[in-house]
Amino acid sequence: MSRRLAAGTIEPVIVPRYWAPASHSPPLVETRWQSYLAGRTSEAAIAIDLGCGDGLRTQQMPHHFRQSIGVEFRHQRYQQALNQKQLFGSSAEFVQADVTALPVLPTASLLVVIGLLHHLAQPWLLLEQLAELGDEMYLCTNVADAPEEAYDLSDATEVCGWTGRWYRESPTNGYGGVEPYSFWPYGDSLRKMLWQVGWCTYEPFPLQRVGKFHRMQLVCTKGGRP
Ligand SMILES: C[S@@+](CC[C@H](N)C(=O)[O-])C[C@H]1O[C@@H](n2cnc3c(N)ncnc32)[C@H](O)[C@@H]1O
């Protein structure tokens, strides 16, 4: 059963912290994803890349799956994805849609959720829907167990039973969330959330510090549930 926030209840208090320069290490995110993807070739399978941005990752997936679909809300990103598709002659398909109101999509063998979940105000709702849509999910997301210098995060709070921190989004920056705030669960809360909505989790990679934040990369499956 979904635990939904009543409309208008999101009023997080975010204490400004000092701005620490980012020392992002996207290569590690990419290396881990590539090592996972290398073992996931299936000509029969469908993969869906949610919050696919400019679709570069989605374009790589037709080498591994029969059908690859990218879902992106922002028109500019979606248009970039279509342009790249033309440029690369890729068979990937793209849908412009909000993941909080997903259109009808085919059942997927693999759901790819990289850099999207920590931009949502109610991440548990998407995770619950995805548990209906796919057999396996590769999830890469920031979590609230952030170092002290993390900026734009509220103090710890509880929302619908999940412990985490609010993060102030910047909906105009073109890469982040489309809502003003997102909710980042703590790692432990995220594991419980995943389990409760129907996923078993496997963590092949240790928690990673990326600049000011901590990031988890998990593989979520349906197998082994009672
Ligand atoms: C940080 S980027 C990650 C892009 C890509 N997955 C990657 O790994 O490079 C997050 C993407 O999610 C998209 N996004 C954010 N909220 C969304 C929503 N509610 N529905 C669909 N896309 C969304 C953003 O527009 C942005 O392109």
The ligand as a Gaussian input file, in Angstrom:
#p B3LYP/6-31G(d) Opt

LIG

0 1
 C       21.324000      13.873000     -12.931000
 S       20.469000      13.566000     -14.430000
 C       20.913000      11.865000     -14.775000
 C       20.822000      11.556000     -16.241000
 C       21.234000      10.146000     -16.653000
 N       20.428000       9.124000     -15.999000
 C       22.693000       9.891000     -16.394000
 O       23.011000       9.040000     -15.597000
 O       23.532000      10.571000     -16.996000
 C       18.763000      13.395000     -13.887000
 C       17.804000      13.377000     -15.054000
 O       16.506000      13.025000     -14.588000
 C       15.552000      13.883000     -15.185000
 N       14.377000      13.968000     -14.311000
 C       14.287000      14.560000     -13.108000
 N       13.048000      14.427000     -12.611000
 C       12.337000      13.721000     -13.537000
 C       11.000000      13.249000     -13.617000
 N       10.129000      13.494000     -12.616000
 N       10.614000      12.542000     -14.692000
 C       11.495000      12.278000     -15.697000
 N       12.771000      12.709000     -15.701000
 C       13.189000      13.418000     -14.630000
 C       16.276000      15.212000     -15.331000
 O       15.671000      16.055000     -16.294000
 C       17.681000      14.755000     -15.726000
 O       17.818000      14.609000     -17.098000

